[in-house]
Amino acid sequence: MAEEDKKDLKSTVNGPEQVDMDELMRKYEAEARVRKLQGLASKIVTGTAVIMSLFHLYMAGLGTMPTNKQRMIHLGLSMVLIFLLYPFWKKSSQKKAGPLDFLLAAISLGVNLYLLFNIDAISARAGLVSNMDIIMGTITIVLVLEAARRCIGIELPLLAMVFLAYAYLGPYLPGSLAHRGYSFQRIVDHMYISAEGIYGVALGVSSTYIFLFILFGAFLGETGLSKLFTNVSMAIAGHRPGGPAKVAIIASGLLGMINGSAAANVVTTGAFTIPLMKSIGYKPYFAGAVEAVASTGGQIMPPVMGAAAFIMAEFLGIPYKTVMITALIPSVLYYLALWVNVHLEALKLGLSGIPKDQLPSARVELKENGHLILPIILLIYLLFADYTPSFAAFYSIIALVIVSFLRKHTRMNLMSLVKSLDTGARGAVGVAIACAVVGIIVGVVSITGLGLQLANMILMLSAGKLIPTLFLTMVACMILGMGMPTSAAYIVAGTVAAPAMVKLGVDPIIAHMFVLYYAVLSAITPPVALAAYAGAGIAGADPTKVGWTAVRLGLAGFIVPFMFVYSTGLVFQADSVLLILGNFATATVGVICLAGAIQGYMVTRANYLIRAMLFSSALLLIDGGFVTDIIGLGLLVLSIFMQKAKLVRETVNNAKA
């Protein structure tokens, strides 16, 4: 790529509409609202983060500490970082932590160390708790809620407080919500000391699998893999019709599954892709929506799938490999639908790609940086070979450090190692505190039996019918996901909504995958669509318009979960390979029809009748039944014939004119 062409491409991206990405990240991603500490406080935070990362690496490779004690250290160090990094409110100092912050950090570490050193004694006295245990537990609950408010926003802590009130006020509640109620001491005991509260399964997954994968992502970023993804994506798709939009799909999908945060991924990759999309003629709102949908889908794309997939595997007691396999076809359909949407939009508007001479060379990029892909290949192999995710992540990190020495420009030194360890720990605290708060919610559900009651309420409202149950579950997931991290939204929805589907005979992994999809898609669903709003900020477009355009472009993601409940071949649950391949083939044609209906274009511009035919064909083909497939294919053939006839008429009329 010539130097002057690189400058041209760079000027296209960094034109007059430059946006303050740090400010945008802070606006739409709560976990990015960190202080820029200086002096001693900065050194304390960096030291704590490095120690935290080294501790988790040691536990993954050599450690033998009981899992409950590992969770206590994990949460204690996470809370120290949160209270020092995240201000009490927006008007607090952004450059230094105050005395109160240091005090709360010290107390947070203290209450976790208290439990760490006393949990064996508490177990020895048959679970009988002392007044000191209750005091420490109360402080822990309050500090966990405050740390979560600072780090991830007010929504999840408020929800946890509602659940705590429910546990206490049981006898005073109306109808089926009423229960015998629990004393303050009993609630604190359950949340602080039992394995079903704060230190439950969710925090356990955070302290083992999730932390290491976030750390792996930090090491990848430091070696320059994100740049490799972007450049190779440019080389593969940049010159095609609507090329920059296709680059956004590839790059954002690859980075999004490692990043785990839709809004953060939008800001990271969208800073490059959105201006490029606008430069070739895509409308600003469309460019922002494409980036939002592509970034959001990373959390449902194997092999990594963000944080929630690891929690799903732990909840269901199944290998992570099973989750990856189950998610594969639906995620491919999601991205295929988005790809066809941007392609048809480009054809409809007559948009071209970027000239090849202004694009990087895939061969050169892979020659210079392709070695960085080797640790990812190792990671995938280890996961499919049934090694634990923590084992796979640990050895992939070690392999990445070793592989980085194969090229001078990717070689990691002491500074880059420290930065990776620091960045990884900082990136993991949001998930850690979300899992701790979700532990409170799950704890209330387990102690009160609320999950069963809510499942029964959903079944009552749906009259025991599957379709209404699926719809109510979808709505519940959307509401719970508003402004909340995906992992937290999934856990809450999976706890209270998935059981209703299971009661109606849906396989548990399919029910949880259904819930996961809508927890993820809440990031692009108005009124609180954080990923879409982040894209709007970069594109300079109306956030609401970007949000609804994102829903339109991501419509396959909203439809496919309903389909894989009925066509289980889409999640590799079928009697034969042929049936799976058949379901996949017809669903593929179906999402192409769906894109045509959405864009109003396939062979040529389509009128409302043809769009309705394409939409009906899409639903029938995605469904996977033999009769529906035949009808769907018939509608597709008829719609294509009608479009070609229209095209012939237009050609003849133009020739006469």
RAFENJO-V187909 format. One record per residue. N is the residue number from 1. PSI is psi in radians with two decimals (999 if undefined). NEAR is the number of other C-alpha atoms within 8 Angstrom. D_LAST is the distance of its C-alpha to the last C-alpha in whole Angstrom. Layout:
((N	PSI	NEAR	D_LAST) (N	PSI	NEAR	D_LAST))
This chain:
((1	2.13	9	45) (2	2.62	7	45) (3	-0.72	6	47) (4	-0.57	6	45) (5	-0.65	10	42) (6	-0.70	11	44) (7	-0.69	8	45) (8	-0.79	9	41) (9	-0.73	9	41) (10	-0.70	8	44) (11	-0.51	8	43) (12	-0.72	10	40) (13	-0.76	11	42) (14	0.97	9	45) (15	-2.78	7	42) (16	-0.22	4	43) (17	0.60	5	43) (18	2.51	6	46) (19	2.50	7	48) (20	1.76	6	51) (21	-0.62	9	52) (22	-0.75	6	55) (23	-0.69	7	55) (24	-0.73	13	52) (25	-0.75	14	54) (26	-0.53	11	57) (27	-0.74	8	55) (28	-0.19	11	53) (29	1.81	11	56) (30	-0.63	10	59) (31	-0.18	9	61) (32	-0.05	7	59) (33	1.00	11	61) (34	2.69	9	64) (35	2.62	11	67) (36	1.43	8	67) (37	2.70	11	70) (38	2.85	9	72) (39	-2.46	6	76) (40	-0.72	6	78) (41	-0.70	11	76) (42	-0.71	9	73) (43	-0.64	9	76) (44	-0.77	8	77) (45	-0.82	11	74) (46	-0.76	9	73) (47	-0.77	9	76) (48	-0.75	10	76) (49	-0.74	16	72) (50	-0.77	12	73) (51	-0.73	8	76) (52	-0.78	11	74) (53	-0.76	13	72) (54	-0.64	9	75) (55	-0.79	8	77) (56	-0.62	12	74) (57	-0.74	10	73) (58	-0.77	9	77) (59	-0.60	10	77) (60	-0.59	11	74) (61	-0.69	8	76) (62	-0.33	6	80) (63	2.67	7	80) (64	0.30	5	82) (65	2.48	7	82) (66	2.51	6	82) (67	-0.61	7	79) (68	-0.60	9	80) (69	-0.61	9	81) (70	-0.66	10	78) (71	-0.65	12	76) (72	-0.77	13	79) (73	-0.73	11	79) (74	-0.85	11	75) (75	-0.73	13	75) (76	-0.84	14	77) (77	-0.63	12	76) (78	-0.74	13	72) (79	-0.60	15	74) (80	-0.84	13	75) (81	-0.70	14	72) (82	-0.82	13	70) (83	-0.46	14	73) (84	-0.55	13	73) (85	-0.59	12	69) (86	2.18	11	68) (87	2.80	14	69) (88	-0.74	6	70) (89	3.08	6	68) (90	-0.53	5	65) (91	-0.11	4	67) (92	2.83	7	70) (93	2.33	8	70) (94	0.00	10	67) (95	-0.22	8	70) (96	2.59	10	73) (97	2.41	13	74) (98	3.04	6	77) (99	-0.66	6	81) (100	-0.68	6	79) (101	-0.77	10	77) (102	-0.67	11	79) (103	-0.81	8	82) (104	-0.64	11	79) (105	-0.76	14	78) (106	-0.75	9	82) (107	-0.70	8	82) (108	-0.79	13	79) (109	-0.67	12	81) (110	-0.78	9	84) (111	-0.55	13	83) (112	-0.66	13	82) (113	-0.61	11	85) (114	-0.83	9	87) (115	-0.65	10	85) (116	-0.79	10	85) (117	-0.20	7	89) (118	-0.09	8	90) (119	-0.62	9	88) (120	-0.69	7	90) (121	-0.68	7	93) (122	-0.71	11	91) (123	-0.63	9	90) (124	-0.52	7	94) (125	0.59	7	95) (126	0.59	6	93) (127	0.04	7	90) (128	2.22	7	92) (129	2.60	8	91) (130	3.00	6	93) (131	-0.64	6	92) (132	-0.66	6	91) (133	-0.76	9	89) (134	-0.71	12	87) (135	-0.84	8	87) (136	-0.67	10	86) (137	-0.73	14	83) (138	-0.80	9	82) (139	-0.73	9	82) (140	-0.80	12	79) (141	-0.80	11	77) (142	-0.78	8	77) (143	-0.63	10	76) (144	-0.78	12	74) (145	-0.71	10	72) (146	-0.71	9	72) (147	-0.70	12	71) (148	-0.70	16	68) (149	-0.74	12	67) (150	-0.71	14	67) (151	-0.76	12	65) (152	0.03	13	62) (153	3.03	12	62) (154	-0.33	9	64) (155	-0.89	9	62) (156	-0.78	15	64) (157	-0.68	13	68) (158	-0.73	8	67) (159	-0.72	9	66) (160	-0.68	12	69) (161	-0.65	8	72) (162	-0.75	8	70) (163	-0.71	11	71) (164	-0.74	12	75) (165	-0.65	8	75) (166	-0.74	8	74) (167	-0.62	13	77) (168	-0.64	11	80) (169	0.31	10	79) (170	-0.87	13	79) (171	-0.33	8	81) (172	0.04	6	80) (173	2.68	9	76) (174	2.72	6	75) (175	-2.40	5	74) (176	-0.21	5	73) (177	-0.31	9	73) (178	2.55	10	77) (179	3.14	8	79) (180	-0.30	6	83) (181	2.77	10	82) (182	2.52	10	83) (183	2.84	7	85) (184	-0.78	7	84) (185	-0.70	7	86) (186	-0.71	8	85) (187	-0.81	12	81) (188	-0.76	13	82) (189	-0.81	13	84) (190	-0.69	12	81) (191	-0.58	16	79) (192	-0.67	12	81) (193	-0.61	12	83) (194	2.91	10	81) (195	0.20	10	79) (196	0.21	13	76) (197	-2.27	17	76) (198	-0.75	15	75) (199	0.64	18	76) (200	-2.77	12	74) (201	-0.74	12	72) (202	-0.84	13	69) (203	-0.56	15	71) (204	-0.72	12	72) (205	-0.69	12	69) (206	-0.71	12	68) (207	-0.24	13	71) (208	-1.31	11	71) (209	-0.96	12	67) (210	-0.79	12	65) (211	-0.79	13	67) (212	-0.61	13	67) (213	-0.62	10	63) (214	-0.69	14	62) (215	-0.70	16	65) (216	-0.75	12	63) (217	-0.65	11	60) (218	-0.72	12	62) (219	-0.70	15	63) (220	-0.76	12	59) (221	-0.65	9	58) (222	-0.50	10	61) (223	-0.18	11	60) (224	0.31	9	56) (225	-0.61	12	55) (226	-0.67	9	52) (227	-0.68	7	51) (228	-0.82	12	51) (229	-0.82	11	49) (230	-0.80	10	46) (231	-0.72	12	46) (232	-0.67	13	46) (233	-0.73	12	43) (234	-0.76	14	41) (235	-0.67	13	42) (236	-0.78	9	40) (237	-0.17	11	37) (238	-0.54	16	37) (239	-0.13	15	34) (240	2.90	9	32) (241	2.22	10	29) (242	0.52	18	31) (243	-0.87	15	34) (244	-0.58	15	36) (245	-0.65	14	36) (246	-0.59	13	37) (247	-0.75	15	40) (248	-0.70	16	41) (249	-0.83	15	41) (250	-0.91	10	43) (251	-0.77	12	45) (252	-0.61	15	46) (253	-0.76	15	47) (254	-0.76	10	49) (255	-0.56	13	51) (256	-0.58	17	51) (257	-0.43	17	53) (258	-0.66	13	56) (259	-0.87	12	55) (260	-0.07	12	56) (261	2.06	12	54) (262	-0.83	15	51) (263	-0.74	17	51) (264	-0.66	11	53) (265	-0.65	15	50) (266	-0.81	16	47) (267	-0.69	14	49) (268	-0.97	8	50) (269	-0.52	12	47) (270	-0.46	15	44) (271	-0.49	12	46) (272	-0.80	9	44) (273	-0.63	14	41) (274	-0.84	18	40) (275	-0.61	13	39) (276	-0.75	11	37) (277	-0.75	14	35) (278	-0.61	11	34) (279	-0.44	8	34) (280	-0.02	11	31) (281	-0.08	7	29) (282	2.48	11	31) (283	2.56	7	32) (284	-0.75	12	35) (285	-0.60	15	36) (286	-0.74	11	34) (287	-0.79	15	36) (288	-0.66	17	40) (289	-0.72	16	39) (290	-0.81	15	38) (291	-0.70	18	42) (292	-0.79	17	44) (293	-0.75	15	43) (294	-0.75	15	43) (295	-0.65	17	47) (296	-0.66	17	48) (297	-0.29	15	47) (298	-0.48	18	50) (299	-0.11	16	52) (300	0.19	12	51) (301	2.04	14	51) (302	2.72	11	54) (303	-0.34	7	56) (304	-0.86	10	57) (305	0.47	14	55) (306	-2.73	14	57) (307	-0.60	12	60) (308	-0.56	13	60) (309	-0.62	11	59) (310	-0.67	11	63) (311	-0.69	13	64) (312	-0.82	10	63) (313	-0.72	12	65) (314	-0.75	10	68) (315	-0.77	7	67) (316	-0.18	8	67) (317	0.69	6	69) (318	2.77	8	67) (319	2.56	8	66) (320	-0.52	12	63) (321	-0.68	9	62) (322	-0.71	8	61) (323	-0.77	13	59) (324	-0.81	11	57) (325	-0.75	10	56) (326	-0.64	10	56) (327	-0.21	13	53) (328	-1.03	11	51) (329	-0.81	10	48) (330	-0.65	13	48) (331	-0.65	12	47) (332	-0.74	9	45) (333	-0.66	13	43) (334	-0.89	12	43) (335	-0.57	11	42) (336	-0.77	11	39) (337	-0.74	15	37) (338	-0.74	15	37) (339	-0.82	10	36) (340	-0.65	10	33) (341	-0.86	13	32) (342	-0.54	12	32) (343	-0.81	11	30) (344	-0.64	13	28) (345	-0.71	11	27) (346	-0.75	13	27) (347	-0.71	10	24) (348	-0.67	10	22) (349	-0.08	6	23) (350	0.65	6	22) (351	2.40	12	26) (352	3.12	11	27) (353	-2.88	12	31) (354	2.38	12	34) (355	2.43	7	34) (356	-0.57	8	37) (357	-0.12	8	39) (358	0.13	12	39) (359	2.67	13	41) (360	2.82	12	44) (361	2.21	10	45) (362	-0.69	10	46) (363	-0.77	6	49) (364	-0.76	8	50) (365	-0.75	13	50) (366	-0.59	11	52) (367	-0.69	8	54) (368	-0.61	8	56) (369	0.06	11	56) (370	-0.41	10	55) (371	-0.37	11	59) (372	-0.26	13	58) (373	-0.36	8	57) (374	-0.76	10	60) (375	-0.54	12	62) (376	-0.70	9	59) (377	-0.74	8	59) (378	-0.75	10	63) (379	-0.85	12	62) (380	-0.72	9	60) (381	-0.82	8	62) (382	-0.66	11	65) (383	-0.73	13	64) (384	-0.32	8	63) (385	0.20	6	66) (386	0.37	8	68) (387	2.72	9	69) (388	2.64	9	69) (389	-0.63	9	67) (390	-0.71	10	69) (391	-0.82	10	70) (392	-0.77	13	67) (393	-0.73	13	66) (394	-0.90	12	69) (395	-0.41	9	69) (396	-0.63	13	65) (397	-0.81	11	66) (398	-0.77	8	69) (399	-0.66	9	67) (400	-0.75	13	64) (401	-0.77	11	67) (402	-0.81	8	68) (403	-0.56	11	65) (404	-0.40	13	64) (405	-0.09	10	67) (406	-0.37	9	65) (407	2.42	9	63) (408	-0.72	6	64) (409	-0.22	4	61) (410	-0.06	11	62) (411	2.26	11	65) (412	2.35	11	67) (413	-3.03	6	70) (414	-0.71	6	72) (415	-0.77	7	70) (416	-0.57	9	67) (417	-0.81	10	69) (418	-0.74	9	71) (419	-0.71	9	67) (420	-0.79	12	66) (421	-0.70	15	69) (422	-0.88	13	69) (423	-0.71	11	65) (424	-0.80	17	65) (425	-0.74	16	68) (426	-0.67	9	66) (427	-0.33	9	63) (428	-0.28	13	65) (429	-0.55	12	67) (430	-0.76	11	64) (431	-0.70	11	64) (432	-0.84	14	68) (433	-0.56	14	68) (434	-0.73	14	66) (435	-0.61	14	67) (436	-0.77	16	71) (437	-0.71	15	70) (438	-0.55	15	68) (439	-0.63	17	71) (440	-0.78	14	73) (441	-0.81	14	70) (442	-0.64	12	71) (443	-0.75	13	74) (444	-0.72	14	74) (445	-0.72	11	72) (446	-0.63	10	75) (447	-0.49	7	78) (448	-0.26	9	77) (449	0.39	9	75) (450	-0.61	11	72) (451	-0.77	12	69) (452	-0.70	9	70) (453	-0.76	10	70) (454	-0.66	10	67) (455	-0.73	13	66) (456	-0.64	9	67) (457	-0.73	8	66) (458	-0.74	13	62) (459	-0.60	12	63) (460	-0.78	8	64) (461	-0.56	7	61) (462	0.05	11	59) (463	0.51	6	61) (464	0.27	9	62) (465	2.49	9	58) (466	-0.81	9	57) (467	-0.88	6	53) (468	-0.60	8	54) (469	-0.75	14	57) (470	-0.73	10	54) (471	-0.79	8	52) (472	-0.66	10	55) (473	-0.74	12	56) (474	-0.83	10	53) (475	-0.74	8	53) (476	-0.74	10	57) (477	-0.71	15	56) (478	-0.78	13	53) (479	-0.80	8	55) (480	-0.50	11	58) (481	-0.12	15	56) (482	1.93	10	55) (483	0.07	10	56) (484	2.65	12	58) (485	2.58	11	58) (486	-0.77	12	57) (487	-0.72	12	60) (488	-0.78	12	62) (489	-0.71	13	59) (490	-0.79	15	59) (491	-0.80	12	63) (492	-0.85	12	63) (493	-0.69	14	61) (494	-0.54	12	62) (495	-0.69	11	65) (496	-0.37	12	65) (497	-0.70	15	61) (498	-0.64	15	61) (499	-0.55	12	65) (500	-0.70	12	63) (501	-0.72	13	61) (502	-0.66	11	63) (503	-0.47	7	65) (504	0.19	9	63) (505	0.08	6	63) (506	2.36	10	60) (507	2.40	7	61) (508	-0.73	9	63) (509	-0.58	8	61) (510	-0.70	11	57) (511	-0.77	13	58) (512	-0.59	11	59) (513	-0.65	10	56) (514	-0.84	11	54) (515	-0.76	16	56) (516	-0.75	11	55) (517	-0.82	12	52) (518	-0.47	12	51) (519	-0.70	16	54) (520	-0.80	14	52) (521	-0.21	12	49) (522	-0.36	15	50) (523	-0.29	17	50) (524	0.19	16	46) (525	1.98	14	46) (526	2.71	9	47) (527	-0.25	5	49) (528	1.49	10	51) (529	1.44	14	48) (530	-0.69	12	50) (531	-0.74	17	48) (532	-0.69	19	45) (533	-0.59	13	46) (534	-0.73	15	47) (535	-0.67	18	44) (536	-0.65	16	43) (537	-0.70	11	45) (538	-0.70	15	44) (539	-0.28	12	40) (540	0.68	8	41) (541	2.93	12	39) (542	2.12	8	41) (543	-0.71	11	43) (544	-0.73	9	42) (545	-0.69	9	39) (546	-0.73	17	40) (547	-0.84	15	42) (548	-0.54	10	40) (549	-0.66	11	37) (550	-0.71	16	40) (551	-0.73	10	41) (552	-0.80	8	37) (553	-0.54	15	37) (554	0.31	12	40) (555	-0.58	8	40) (556	-0.63	12	41) (557	-0.48	11	44) (558	-0.45	11	45) (559	-0.73	8	44) (560	-0.71	11	46) (561	-0.64	12	49) (562	-0.66	10	49) (563	-0.69	11	48) (564	-0.23	14	51) (565	-0.65	11	53) (566	-0.72	7	52) (567	1.42	11	51) (568	-0.18	10	54) (569	-0.45	13	52) (570	-0.29	13	50) (571	0.50	13	53) (572	0.55	9	55) (573	1.51	8	57) (574	2.88	9	57) (575	-0.40	5	59) (576	2.74	6	57) (577	-0.63	7	55) (578	-0.68	6	52) (579	-0.71	10	52) (580	-0.81	13	51) (581	-0.66	9	49) (582	-0.79	9	47) (583	-0.74	13	47) (584	-0.76	11	46) (585	-0.85	8	43) (586	-0.62	12	41) (587	-0.62	14	42) (588	-0.84	11	40) (589	-0.63	11	37) (590	-0.78	14	38) (591	-0.47	14	37) (592	-0.75	12	34) (593	-0.69	13	33) (594	-0.77	15	34) (595	-0.71	14	33) (596	-0.70	15	29) (597	-0.71	14	30) (598	-0.77	11	31) (599	-0.26	9	28) (600	0.60	11	26) (601	2.37	12	24) (602	-1.41	9	25) (603	-0.70	7	22) (604	-3.04	9	20) (605	2.34	9	20) (606	2.44	11	22) (607	-3.14	7	23) (608	-0.58	7	26) (609	-0.81	7	27) (610	-0.67	12	26) (611	-0.70	13	28) (612	-0.68	9	31) (613	-0.75	12	31) (614	-0.70	15	31) (615	-0.76	13	34) (616	-0.73	10	36) (617	-0.71	16	36) (618	-0.85	16	37) (619	-0.71	11	40) (620	-0.67	13	41) (621	-0.65	16	40) (622	-0.50	15	42) (623	-0.71	13	45) (624	-0.06	14	46) (625	2.69	8	47) (626	-0.85	6	47) (627	-0.79	6	45) (628	-0.62	11	43) (629	-0.76	13	42) (630	-0.80	8	41) (631	-0.74	10	39) (632	-0.77	14	37) (633	-0.65	10	36) (634	-0.78	8	35) (635	-0.68	12	33) (636	-0.84	12	31) (637	-0.76	8	30) (638	-0.74	8	29) (639	-0.67	11	27) (640	-0.74	10	26) (641	-0.77	8	24) (642	-0.68	9	23) (643	-0.71	13	21) (644	-0.64	10	20) (645	-0.71	8	18) (646	-0.71	8	16) (647	-0.71	9	15) (648	-0.78	8	14) (649	-0.76	8	12) (650	-0.68	8	10) (651	-0.77	8	10) (652	-0.78	8	9) (653	-0.70	8	6) (654	-0.66	7	5) (655	-0.71	6	5) (656	-0.66	5	4) (657	999	4	0))
